Every structure is written in C-alpha cells, then in structure tokens.
Amino acid sequence: MRQTLIVVGAAIVRDGRVLAAQRAEPRAVRGRWEFPGGKTEPGETPDQALVRECREELGVTVRALGRVGDDVPLPELAKRISRPAVLRLLRAELVSGDPRALEHLAVRWVATDELRQLDWLPADVPFLEPLGSLLEAHGSPA
C-alpha cells in the first residue's frame, strides 16, 4: 500500500481568533470556508508543507505548533489519487505578515462563537470542537 498523503490545514490563532479562508476554486465549493493549507509535497514534512502553503496562499510566515484534533480521512481525494489521504489540522503561530486572500475569495478572523456560523467544507467540520476548546483556552472574544 502506498504512503498516506497528508493534506495540512493551518489553524492560525491570534488574539483568541482563528483564521478562516473562503474557497474560490473549484466551482463546486466556491464560497465555502476552510482552514488554509494544502498537500504535502514528496520529501516534505507536514510542518514544512504548512509553512510553504501559508506563504503561497496568504503571504505570511507561520510556525507550526502541533496538531488540533485527529486526522480526518479524505475518501474522495484518496479515490482520485489511488492511495489513502487525510486532512491534518496544525495549530500555527503567525511569525510575520498580515494574511491576505491570494488564492481565496476572502479571509477572516473567527471567534469561538462564530465558528459554527460559517459554511465549512465537510472535512474541516470535525476540527471545530477541538478548535473551539483551544480558542476558549486562549481567551477567544465572546
């Protein structure tokens, strides 16, 4: 069996809020929300992929701090690439820059009480509960 593809998502937390990104493409998911990130490249660790993806998608430098919740299987992607695939959410610290929507329709900082108000992609939904607990522990605005 081929190695599992890890798709990383960034939970960038600042002032008790997390950054959410609104998808532009593909058209079927345009307007839905996700945690920014993407696929790990061959020879790249998930932490390295997170740093690269945030630079490409948001124009910022981040540092990965650890996992949030459990990996979420991505069966549709796995079917397309003929190997297992999972989404892994990593908490990230903003090191430099101000996030911009370079590949998304929009980005916004979301407080705990706003998390469930967004139309998230299905793979991101399982992370909302552990992320809410994390935000509350870091003083999310009500």
N, C-alpha and C positions, 0 to 999 in steps of 0.2 A: 504494500500500500504506500502511496506517495505521501510525503510530509504534508501536514495540515497547513493551509495558507492562513496566516493571521492578518486580519484587517484591523487596524488600530483606529480608535476614536479618542479624541482629546477632550477630557473634562478639565478645561482651563477655568480655575476658580480664582476670583478676585473680589474682595470686599463682600464675601458671602454670597456671591452670584456665580453662575456658570455660563460660559459662552455657548450659545446655540447658533447653528448655521442653517439657512434656508436653501434647500436644493434648487439649482437651476436646471440641471440635467440628470438623467434622461427625462423626457417629457412626461412619462407616466408618473413620476414622483415630484415633478416641479412644484415648488411651493411648500413641500413638507419639510419638517425640521429634523436635524441630525446633529450628532457631535462631529466636528470636522475631523478629517483623517483620511486614511486610505490603506491600500495593500502594502504589505512589506515586500521589498524587492529581494531577489536572491542574494544571500550573504549579509542581509541587513537584520539587525535585531529589532524587536518591536519598539524599543525606546528610540533607536535611530530613525525608524520609519516615522514615528510621531514627530520628531524634530523636523525632518525633511518635509513632511506633509503640511505641518503648520506654517513653515516658511513659504511653501508654494501656494497654499490656499488662503492664508491670512496675512502674509508678510510680517510674521513675528518670529521671535526666537523663544522657544519654551524648553523646560527641563522636565523630563518625566519623573514622577514621584511614586508610582506604584499603581496597582490595579484597583478598579472600582467594580465590585460585584464579580460575578462569574462570567466566563466566556459564553457568548451566545452563538449557537450553530447558525450557519448561513446556507440552508439546503439548496436554494435556487442558484447561488454562486457555485456551490460545490458541484452541482449537476452540470453547469456550463463549463467548468474547468476540469472536471473528472478527478477531483480529489477533495478531501474534507476542507471546509473553510469555517472560520469562526470570527466573530467580532469581539475584540478585547478593548474595553474602555480603560484608559490610563489617566490618572489624575496628572495634571500638568501645571507647572508654575510658569507664569509669564515672565521671561527674563528681560526682553526688550521689544519695543514696538507697540503699536496700537492696532488690534485686529481690524482688518479690512476685508470686505467681501470680494476677493479677487476671482473666485470661481463659483461663488454662491450669489443668490439674489440679495441676501441680507445676512447680517449677523446681529445678535443682540444678547445682552447680559440678562439672565433669567434668575429670579429669586425662587426659593423653595415653593412658595405658594402659587407661583406661575407655571411651574414645571408641567403640570397635567393639563394646562390650558392650550398648549401648543399641539399641532397635528404632527406628531413624531412618526418617523419611519418605524415599522414594526420591530426591527432588530434593536432599536435604541430604547424601546419601552421598558424592557426588563431592568435597565440601569437606573430608572427614575427613582425607585425606592431607596437603593443604597446611596444614590447621589443626594437625595433629599436629606438623608441622615447625615451625610458628610457636610452638606451646606449648613444644616442646623448646628452642627458641632463647631462650625467656623463663623457663626453669627450671621446667617442669612437674614436680610431685611424681611419683615413680615409683609 
